[in-house]
Amino acid sequence: ANPPLPPPPDGREATIMILRYCEAGAAREHCGYTGNPRSEYISTLFGDSPDHRWPRPSFIYAMAAGERHDDFVQNWHEIETVNP
């Protein structure tokens, strides 16, 4: 994994993006048929080359599957969206 980028210099702005997690599959706990390709596509939008739409993010936050209020349900959507 690449080390995180440093914060923006003094006087510069940072951009915060909030993305919805991938679409659920039949199991409802994981990305589904349309959710997996969407996650892969999202990963192609960020990078450090001119071909990328946005620069590589300094930080990515996603809720872990075990952080739910229901001990019997573990959703992996958030992790699977940011993993690619």
BELUR-V986067 format. One record per residue. SS is DSSP state (H for helix, E for strand, C for the rest). D_FIRST is the distance of its C-alpha to the first C-alpha in Angstrom with 1 decimal. Layout:
{{SS/D_FIRST} {SS/D_FIRST}}
This chain:
{{C/0.0} {C/3.8} {C/6.5} {C/9.0} {C/11.9} {C/15.1} {C/17.9} {C/20.5} {C/23.3} {C/26.5} {C/28.7} {C/25.9} {C/25.0} {C/21.9} {C/21.6} {C/21.1} {C/20.8} {C/21.8} {C/21.2} {C/23.1} {C/21.4} {C/22.1} {C/25.6} {E/26.6} {C/27.8} {C/30.8} {C/29.3} {C/28.7} {C/25.7} {C/23.2} {E/22.6} {C/25.5} {H/26.8} {H/26.2} {H/23.3} {H/20.8} {H/21.5} {H/21.4} {H/17.8} {H/16.9} {H/18.9} {H/17.4} {H/13.9} {H/15.9} {C/17.4} {E/14.5} {C/13.2} {C/14.4} {C/17.2} {C/20.7} {C/20.4} {C/18.3} {C/20.5} {E/18.5} {C/16.0} {C/12.3} {C/12.8} {C/12.3} {C/12.3} {C/12.6} {C/15.1} {C/16.3} {C/19.0} {C/18.5} {H/21.0} {H/23.0} {H/23.6} {C/26.5} {C/30.1} {C/31.2} {C/30.3} {C/31.3} {C/28.9} {C/25.1} {C/23.7} {C/20.3} {H/20.6} {H/18.4} {H/15.4} {H/16.1} {H/16.4} {H/13.0} {H/11.1} {C/11.5}}
